Structures are given as C-alpha cells and as structure tokens.
C-alpha cells in the first residue's frame, strides 16, 4: 500500500471560516484524493488583530473543518522568550506601520532581537514538522507583514527542513493579499517601500503564487524580479449535484418576492451596511407603488467575529424597520465542507436567491469569491468596482450591475445605482440571460476542472 503523505497548511489569516480556509480546503480535497493527510494551523499565534493568540480551537471550529483538516498548532513558539502579543505588536508598530518612533540605535537593537527570535521560532517549526512527518507545506498570506518574525522564521525553517529531508519544491506560498491592496486606505501596513517587510526569497523549495496577474507583477517588481511569481486563480465547481433546501418556503416567502444573498464575513470592510441601505430603498419604492411583494436579504457570516459591528448593523436594520426582511444564518459551510446532511449551506442561499451582492470596500478584496460563486451557480450579481474587480472579472467580460467607488469615494449607493439594481432584480428575463452568459464564460476561465497545484508538476 502506498505510504500516506502529509501536508501542512499555515494561515496568516487567523479566521477559521473565511475565503482563505475555503480555498485551502479545495486543495485539501485534491490532496486527500491522492492519499495525503492535511493539517491546518489557522494562525491564532501568528496574526494578532483577531485577538486569538493562545486561544484553543473551539469545538465548532474543529467540527467545521475536521472533514478536510486535522487542526494543529505550533504551540511551542509561545515558549520562545519574548514571543508575546505585546512585543509582536511593538515590532509591527516600529518596523511596518511606523506608528512608534525609535532612535536608530534602538531600531538596530530591535532588529537583532527579532532576528534571534526568528531563529528560535524556526527551530520550533522544524520540530513540529518532524513530529508530523510533513511532506508538503502550503503557506497562506505569508508575505503580508502581520508578523515579520514568524515570516522570517518560516524561510529559515523551510530551508533547513528541505535540506534535512532532501525535499525539492515542497512549498506552495500563496499570497491572497498584499500590502498595497489590503486595507491600504487605513495604512494598516504603512507605506511603500516596506523596508522591513520580509520579501519572497529565491529558494529551491518554494513555488510562489498570487491570485491575479496584477498582484503577481507588483510582487515580482517589489522583489526586484529575484523570484518568479505565478498566477493561481481561485476556481469553482460548475456542475454541483446536491439536493437543495427550499429556504424561500421555509421563511414563508411568496413566489413574487425577491431575494438578495450576501455570503461574506460580517466585518466593516465588507460593507453590509450598503446592502441594508439598498434593501430599504427598493422596498420603499414597492410600498409607495402599493405592490404586494418585497425584497429580502439573506446573509451568511459569523455575527460573533465582530460583535460591535454586528450590533451596529442590527441597529441600522431596526431604524429602517427592515427586521422582517433581513435573515441572518450565521456562519455557513460550502457543500463540499459540510458533512451534516441536515445543515444549511451557502449553496442553499445561492439556490434561493435571485441576485448575489458583493458591495465590498475599495481596498479589501484581491479576488472576490462570491462573484465567482454567483457565476458558477448561474446567478446574476451586483458588486462594487473594487480595486481588483476589473483585473479578476471585468476584463474577461463578466456582466453585473456595478457601483462605482474609489479610494476617496467609498460610501453608500447613490440613487442611480439603486435604480439599476431595482430594474435588474425585477427583470427576470434579463437577469437569467446575464447569468447564463456569465456561466458559460466562467466555465472555461474559473472552473475547478482547470485546477492545478505544484504537486502535479
């Protein structure tokens, strides 16, 4: 019998259910078919802003991911002297966003400490990889300078472990987001040229990929073209065969009622407030015209990820008297990640909806998975012209009603956009034709049948 191989995913995202873990699970499915056991470190001890440092995985997180991953932690790195949230944040503030000012001598001293700490962390990483007998590594979002000590440690550990085990290209380093497009308007990562961020390094062990050509080109230029950055698109199933729940009937909707679906994290950058504002404007028109039907907003996302923001959204919904028309489902899995036959999935929402919405902020998304999912499920979509919309979808001729935004103008929908969405929502023939054209185009560009990884080279 063929020896089972082991793959370890390490995420810098520190979110159990997000676009990154969904994309990681897609690779895990392929690896499992090739007799590879997949481990995942979600990154709670890497990325600090989620507040999960040292927090154990919850039973819910384990259950949500257990069919694709065995969740693991690099617990021993917390034993490294000085590797604490306060010190890691201080390093970030001094070297990355530059909010802490120190003297030149103090900066050099901090650099020496961080290099020594990275070497100690690297040793702990190698110990974990040996214990798990790892053959492949998949690093998710490792270039973002959320934790430059851990990133530097990864490079040291990859070189050492690869040489020790005589492994060649055993690492897929996948950057979903980078400093120049991730929360750039908030200066979370400071300004270019990011002198202390750890650049991708030439390595016989690592294949580097980005989500789109623009990011790949920018990343290669930032590295002075010392490394080759390939493009690895996110992909989607275009022929799902699965029985669907009738959510419209479950919630008592009438046949003429319309449903907008929103399937993103419930955080400020995803701008769910725009959907609520849009919903109120469209329903107000229906009321003014004495029409009997209504538009509903069905939302998938974890309300506990940012409880303060969720409370703000609920307050907005209550103030606009939209409580009957906004349905929160909580965090939902995709079909391929959910093994409970009775559970509602994101695909059930797509089946129920007439339109999918992705009104994200200008600088938050490098890809926009919900749009690809709408395309693959033959659903029309509305979206903002976020920074990378044209690069990922627009240039290929995909069609949707788009809200114009920019870094400086990123507010609520205007009346012209609301009218366009209203017309699309109530023009079944146009909406279905648009969805069908997108589907056929997407099948050749975005289908998971064209999926490939380094492990097939």
C-alpha positions as CSV (number, residue, x, y, z in Angstrom):
1,X,0.0,0.0,0.0
2,X,1.3,3.5,-0.9
3,X,2.7,5.4,2.1
4,X,0.4,8.2,3.2
5,X,1.9,11.6,2.8
6,X,1.3,14.7,5.0
7,X,0.6,18.3,4.0
8,X,0.6,21.2,6.5
9,X,-1.3,24.4,5.7
10,X,-0.3,27.5,7.7
11,X,-2.6,30.5,7.5
12,X,-1.7,34.1,8.4
13,X,-5.5,34.9,8.4
14,X,-6.4,33.7,11.9
15,X,-10.0,33.2,10.9
16,X,-11.5,29.6,10.9
17,X,-14.1,30.2,8.2
18,X,-13.0,32.6,5.5
19,X,-12.2,32.7,1.8
20,X,-8.7,31.6,2.6
21,X,-9.8,28.5,4.5
22,X,-12.3,27.7,1.8
23,X,-9.6,27.9,-0.9
24,X,-7.2,25.8,1.3
25,X,-10.0,23.2,1.6
26,X,-10.2,23.0,-2.2
27,X,-6.6,22.0,-2.3
28,X,-7.1,19.6,0.6
29,X,-9.8,17.8,-1.3
30,X,-7.4,17.1,-4.2
31,X,-4.6,16.1,-1.9
32,X,-6.9,13.7,0.0
33,X,-7.8,12.0,-3.2
34,X,-4.1,11.4,-3.6
35,X,-3.7,9.8,-0.2
36,X,-2.4,12.9,1.6
37,X,-3.4,13.8,5.1
38,X,-3.9,17.5,5.6
39,X,-3.1,19.5,8.7
40,X,-4.1,23.2,9.3
41,X,-2.7,25.8,11.6
42,X,-5.3,28.7,11.4
43,X,-2.8,31.2,12.6
44,X,-4.0,32.3,16.0
45,X,-0.4,32.5,17.3
46,X,0.7,34.4,14.2
47,X,-1.8,37.2,13.4
48,X,-2.6,39.3,16.4
49,X,-5.5,41.6,15.4
50,X,-8.2,38.9,15.7
51,X,-7.4,38.6,19.5
52,X,-7.0,34.8,19.4
53,X,-3.4,34.4,20.5
54,X,-3.1,31.2,22.6
55,X,-6.8,30.7,22.4
56,X,-7.7,27.0,22.0
57,X,-9.7,25.9,18.9
58,X,-13.4,25.7,19.7
59,X,-15.4,22.6,19.2
60,X,-17.3,24.4,16.5
61,X,-14.1,25.3,14.6
62,X,-12.8,21.8,14.8
63,X,-16.2,20.4,13.6
64,X,-16.4,22.8,10.7
65,X,-13.0,21.8,9.3
66,X,-12.5,18.3,10.5
67,X,-13.5,16.6,7.3
68,X,-10.7,18.2,5.4
69,X,-8.1,19.1,8.1
70,X,-6.7,17.9,11.4
71,X,-6.3,21.2,13.2
72,X,-2.8,21.7,14.8
73,X,-0.9,24.4,16.5
74,X,2.7,25.4,16.6
75,X,2.2,25.8,20.3
76,X,5.9,25.7,21.2
77,X,6.6,29.0,19.6
78,X,4.9,30.6,22.5
79,X,7.7,29.2,24.7
80,X,10.3,31.3,22.8
81,X,11.5,34.1,25.1
82,X,9.8,37.4,24.1
83,X,7.3,35.9,21.6
84,X,4.3,37.7,23.1
85,X,1.4,39.7,21.6
86,X,2.8,42.9,23.1
87,X,6.2,42.5,21.7
88,X,5.0,41.3,18.3
89,X,2.7,44.4,18.1
90,X,5.5,46.7,19.1
91,X,7.7,45.2,16.3
92,X,4.9,45.8,13.9
93,X,4.4,49.4,15.0
94,X,8.1,50.2,14.8
95,X,9.0,48.5,11.5
96,X,5.8,48.2,9.5
97,X,3.2,50.9,10.1
98,X,5.8,53.2,11.7
99,X,3.5,54.4,14.4
100,X,6.2,54.0,17.0
101,X,9.3,56.2,16.6
102,X,12.6,55.0,18.0
103,X,16.2,56.0,17.6
104,X,18.5,54.4,15.1
105,X,20.4,52.5,17.8
106,X,17.1,51.3,19.3
107,X,15.9,50.2,15.9
108,X,19.1,48.2,15.3
109,X,18.8,46.6,18.7
110,X,15.2,45.6,17.9
111,X,16.3,44.1,14.6
112,X,18.9,42.0,16.3
113,X,16.4,40.8,18.8
114,X,13.8,40.0,16.1
115,X,16.4,38.0,14.0
116,X,17.4,36.0,17.1
117,X,13.8,35.3,17.9
118,X,13.0,34.2,14.3
119,X,15.8,31.7,14.5
120,X,14.4,30.3,17.7
121,X,10.9,30.2,16.3
122,X,12.3,28.4,13.2
123,X,13.7,25.7,15.3
124,X,10.3,25.1,16.9
125,X,8.7,25.0,13.5
126,X,11.1,22.3,12.3
127,X,10.4,20.3,15.4
128,X,6.7,20.3,14.7
129,X,7.2,19.4,11.1
130,X,9.4,16.5,12.0
131,X,6.8,15.3,14.6
132,X,4.1,15.4,12.0
133,X,6.3,14.0,9.2
134,X,5.4,16.7,6.8
135,X,6.0,16.3,3.0
136,X,4.3,19.5,1.7
137,X,3.7,23.0,3.1
138,X,1.1,25.4,1.9
139,X,1.6,29.0,3.3
140,X,-1.4,31.3,3.0
141,X,-0.8,35.0,3.0
142,X,2.7,34.8,4.4
143,X,4.1,37.9,2.7
144,X,1.7,40.3,4.4
145,X,3.8,41.8,7.3
146,X,1.4,41.0,10.1
147,X,4.2,39.1,11.9
148,X,7.6,39.6,10.3
149,X,9.3,37.4,13.0
150,X,7.1,34.4,12.0
151,X,7.6,35.1,8.3
152,X,11.4,35.2,8.7
153,X,11.3,32.1,10.8
154,X,9.3,30.3,8.0
155,X,12.0,31.0,5.5
156,X,14.7,29.7,7.8
157,X,12.7,26.6,8.7
158,X,11.8,25.8,5.1
159,X,15.5,25.9,4.0
160,X,16.6,23.8,7.0
161,X,13.8,21.2,6.8
162,X,14.0,21.0,3.0
163,X,17.7,20.3,3.1
164,X,17.4,17.9,6.0
165,X,14.6,15.8,4.3
166,X,16.1,16.3,0.8
167,X,12.9,17.8,-0.4
168,X,12.8,19.8,-3.6
169,X,9.8,22.1,-4.3
170,X,7.7,21.1,-1.4
171,X,6.2,24.5,-0.5
172,X,3.3,26.4,-2.1
173,X,3.5,30.0,-0.9
174,X,0.2,31.6,-1.9
175,X,-0.4,35.3,-1.4
176,X,-4.1,36.2,-1.4
177,X,-3.5,39.8,-0.3
178,X,-0.5,42.2,-0.2
179,X,0.3,45.5,1.5
180,X,-0.6,47.7,-1.4
181,X,-4.2,46.3,-1.7
182,X,-5.1,45.1,1.8
183,X,-6.7,47.9,3.9
184,X,-4.4,50.4,2.2
185,X,-6.6,53.4,3.0
186,X,-6.3,52.7,6.7
187,X,-2.5,52.5,6.5
188,X,-2.5,49.2,8.4
189,X,0.7,48.2,6.8
190,X,2.2,51.7,6.5
191,X,3.6,53.0,3.2
192,X,5.9,51.7,0.5
193,X,8.7,50.6,0.2
194,X,8.2,48.5,3.4
195,X,11.9,48.2,4.1
196,X,11.5,45.7,7.0
197,X,8.7,43.5,5.5
198,X,10.2,40.1,4.5
199,X,10.3,39.8,0.7
200,X,9.8,36.4,-1.0
201,X,13.3,34.9,-1.4
202,X,14.8,32.7,-4.1
203,X,14.5,29.1,-2.9
204,X,14.8,25.7,-4.5
205,X,11.9,24.6,-2.2
206,X,9.2,27.3,-2.8
207,X,6.7,28.0,-5.6
208,X,5.2,31.4,-5.2
209,X,1.7,32.2,-6.5
210,X,-0.6,35.2,-6.4
211,X,-4.4,35.4,-7.2
212,X,-4.1,37.6,-10.2
213,X,-1.6,38.9,-12.7
214,X,-1.6,42.5,-11.4
215,X,-0.6,41.3,-7.9
216,X,1.9,38.8,-9.3
217,X,3.6,41.6,-11.4
218,X,3.7,44.0,-8.4
219,X,5.1,41.4,-6.1
220,X,7.8,40.4,-8.6
221,X,8.8,44.1,-9.0
222,X,8.9,44.6,-5.3
223,X,11.3,41.6,-5.1
224,X,13.5,43.2,-7.9
225,X,12.4,40.2,-10.0
226,X,14.6,37.9,-8.0
227,X,11.8,35.3,-7.7
228,X,9.2,34.1,-10.2
229,X,5.6,34.7,-9.2
230,X,3.0,32.6,-10.9
231,X,-0.8,33.2,-11.1
232,X,-3.1,30.7,-9.4
233,X,-6.7,31.6,-9.8
234,X,-9.4,30.7,-7.3
235,X,-11.7,28.2,-9.0
236,X,-15.3,26.9,-8.5
237,X,-17.4,23.8,-9.3
238,X,-19.6,24.4,-12.2
239,X,-21.7,21.3,-12.1
240,X,-22.7,20.7,-8.4
241,X,-25.1,17.9,-7.8
242,X,-26.7,18.2,-4.4
243,X,-30.3,18.4,-3.1
244,X,-31.2,21.9,-2.0
245,X,-33.3,23.2,0.9
246,X,-36.2,25.4,-0.1
247,X,-35.3,28.4,2.1
248,X,-37.9,30.6,0.4
249,X,-40.7,28.2,1.6
250,X,-39.0,27.8,5.0
251,X,-39.3,31.5,5.6
252,X,-42.7,32.0,4.1
253,X,-41.7,34.0,1.0
254,X,-44.2,34.4,-1.8
255,X,-43.3,33.4,-5.4
256,X,-43.1,37.0,-6.4
257,X,-40.8,38.1,-3.6
258,X,-37.2,38.6,-4.5
259,X,-34.1,37.5,-2.6
260,X,-30.6,39.1,-2.5
261,X,-27.9,36.9,-1.0
262,X,-24.8,38.1,0.8
263,X,-22.2,35.5,1.7
264,X,-19.2,37.3,3.2
265,X,-17.7,37.8,6.6
266,X,-19.7,40.3,8.7
267,X,-16.9,42.9,9.2
268,X,-16.9,46.6,8.4
269,X,-14.7,46.2,5.2
270,X,-17.3,44.0,3.5
271,X,-19.8,46.9,3.8
272,X,-23.0,45.0,4.5
273,X,-24.4,48.5,5.5
274,X,-24.7,49.2,1.8
275,X,-26.9,46.2,1.2
276,X,-29.2,47.3,4.1
277,X,-29.4,50.8,2.7
278,X,-30.1,49.3,-0.8
279,X,-32.8,47.0,0.6
280,X,-34.6,49.8,2.3
281,X,-34.7,52.0,-0.8
282,X,-36.0,49.2,-3.1
283,X,-38.7,48.1,-0.6
284,X,-39.8,51.7,0.0
285,X,-40.4,52.0,-3.8
286,X,-42.5,48.8,-3.7
287,X,-44.6,50.2,-0.8
288,X,-45.1,53.6,-2.5
289,X,-46.4,51.8,-5.6
290,X,-48.7,49.6,-3.5
291,X,-47.0,46.5,-4.8
292,X,-47.6,43.3,-2.7
293,X,-44.2,41.7,-2.9
294,X,-41.0,42.5,-1.0
295,X,-37.2,42.0,-1.4
296,X,-35.4,40.0,1.3
297,X,-31.7,40.0,2.2
298,X,-30.3,36.6,3.2
299,X,-26.9,36.8,4.9
300,X,-24.3,34.1,5.7
301,X,-21.5,35.1,8.0
302,X,-20.4,34.8,11.6
303,X,-22.0,37.6,13.7
304,X,-19.6,36.9,16.6
305,X,-16.5,37.8,14.6
306,X,-17.0,41.5,15.1
307,X,-19.9,41.8,17.6
308,X,-19.7,45.5,17.8
309,X,-20.1,45.8,14.0
310,X,-23.0,43.3,14.0
311,X,-24.7,45.4,16.7
312,X,-24.3,48.5,14.5
313,X,-25.9,46.7,11.6
314,X,-28.8,45.4,13.7
315,X,-29.4,49.0,14.9
316,X,-29.4,50.2,11.3
317,X,-31.9,47.4,10.4
318,X,-34.2,48.3,13.3
319,X,-34.0,52.1,12.5
320,X,-35.1,51.4,8.9
321,X,-37.8,48.9,10.0
322,X,-36.3,46.1,8.0
323,X,-36.4,43.3,10.6
324,X,-38.8,41.1,8.7
325,X,-36.7,41.4,5.5
326,X,-33.1,40.6,6.7
327,X,-32.3,37.0,7.6
328,X,-29.0,36.1,9.3
329,X,-28.0,32.5,9.0
330,X,-24.7,32.7,10.9
331,X,-21.5,31.0,9.6
332,X,-22.4,28.5,6.9
333,X,-20.2,26.0,5.2
334,X,-20.0,25.3,1.5
335,X,-21.4,21.9,0.3
336,X,-18.0,20.3,0.0
337,X,-17.0,21.3,3.5
338,X,-20.3,20.3,5.2
339,X,-21.0,16.7,6.0
340,X,-24.1,17.1,8.1
341,X,-26.9,16.3,5.6
342,X,-29.4,18.5,7.6
343,X,-27.2,21.6,7.7
344,X,-28.0,24.7,5.6
345,X,-25.1,25.6,3.3
346,X,-24.0,28.6,1.3
347,X,-25.2,26.8,-1.8
348,X,-28.7,26.7,-0.4
349,X,-28.6,30.5,-0.2
350,X,-27.5,30.7,-3.8
351,X,-30.3,28.4,-4.8
352,X,-32.8,30.6,-3.0
353,X,-31.6,34.0,-4.3
354,X,-32.4,36.0,-7.4
355,X,-29.3,38.1,-7.1
356,X,-26.0,37.9,-5.3
357,X,-24.4,41.0,-3.8
358,X,-20.8,41.8,-3.2
359,X,-20.6,45.5,-2.3
360,X,-17.2,45.3,-0.7
361,X,-14.9,48.2,0.2
362,X,-12.4,49.6,-2.4
363,X,-9.2,48.1,-0.9
364,X,-10.2,44.9,0.9
365,X,-10.5,42.2,-1.8
366,X,-8.0,40.9,-4.2
367,X,-10.3,38.4,-5.8
368,X,-14.0,38.4,-4.7
369,X,-15.0,34.8,-4.4
370,X,-18.8,35.5,-4.1
371,X,-18.8,36.8,-7.6
372,X,-17.1,33.6,-8.9
373,X,-19.6,31.6,-6.9
374,X,-22.5,33.5,-8.4
375,X,-21.2,32.9,-11.8
376,X,-20.7,29.1,-11.2
377,X,-24.3,28.9,-9.7
378,X,-25.9,30.7,-12.6
379,X,-26.9,33.7,-10.5
380,X,-26.6,37.3,-11.5
381,X,-24.6,39.6,-9.3
382,X,-24.1,43.2,-8.2
383,X,-20.8,44.4,-7.0
384,X,-18.7,47.5,-6.4
385,X,-15.9,48.3,-8.8
386,X,-13.4,47.5,-6.0
387,X,-9.7,47.9,-6.9
388,X,-9.2,44.4,-8.4
389,X,-12.7,43.9,-9.9
390,X,-11.6,44.6,-13.5
391,X,-8.4,42.5,-13.1
392,X,-10.3,39.4,-11.9
393,X,-13.7,39.7,-13.6
394,X,-14.2,42.9,-15.7
395,X,-11.5,42.4,-18.3
396,X,-12.9,39.0,-19.1
397,X,-16.4,40.3,-20.0
398,X,-18.4,39.1,-16.9
399,X,-21.6,41.1,-16.5
400,X,-23.1,42.6,-13.4
401,X,-24.6,45.9,-12.1
402,X,-21.6,47.7,-10.7
403,X,-21.4,50.5,-8.1
404,X,-18.6,53.0,-8.9
405,X,-16.3,53.6,-5.9
406,X,-12.7,54.7,-5.4
407,X,-10.2,55.0,-2.5
408,X,-11.6,58.5,-1.9
409,X,-15.3,57.8,-2.6
410,X,-16.3,54.6,-0.9
411,X,-19.7,55.4,0.6
412,X,-23.3,54.4,0.2
413,X,-25.1,53.6,-3.1
414,X,-26.5,56.5,-5.0
415,X,-30.0,56.7,-6.5
416,X,-28.8,55.8,-10.0
417,X,-27.2,52.6,-8.8
418,X,-30.2,51.7,-6.7
419,X,-32.5,52.2,-9.7
420,X,-30.2,49.9,-11.9
421,X,-30.3,47.2,-9.2
422,X,-34.1,47.5,-8.9
423,X,-34.6,47.2,-12.6
424,X,-32.3,44.1,-12.8
425,X,-34.0,42.5,-9.8
426,X,-37.4,42.8,-11.4
427,X,-36.4,41.8,-14.9
428,X,-36.3,38.0,-14.7
429,X,-35.5,37.5,-18.4
430,X,-32.6,39.9,-18.5
431,X,-31.2,38.6,-15.2
432,X,-31.3,34.9,-16.2
433,X,-29.8,35.6,-19.6
434,X,-27.0,37.6,-18.0
435,X,-26.3,34.7,-15.5
436,X,-26.3,32.2,-18.3
437,X,-23.7,34.2,-20.3
438,X,-21.5,34.5,-17.3
439,X,-21.8,30.8,-16.5
440,X,-20.6,29.7,-20.0
441,X,-17.8,32.2,-19.9
442,X,-16.8,31.2,-16.4
443,X,-16.8,27.5,-17.1
444,X,-13.7,28.0,-19.3
445,X,-12.0,30.6,-17.0
446,X,-12.9,29.7,-13.5
447,X,-13.9,26.0,-13.4
448,X,-12.1,23.8,-10.9
449,X,-11.6,21.3,-13.7
450,X,-8.6,23.5,-14.7
451,X,-7.3,23.5,-11.1
452,X,-3.6,22.5,-10.7
453,X,-1.0,22.8,-7.9
454,X,2.7,22.3,-7.6
455,X,2.1,18.7,-6.6
456,X,1.2,17.8,-10.2
457,X,4.3,19.1,-11.8
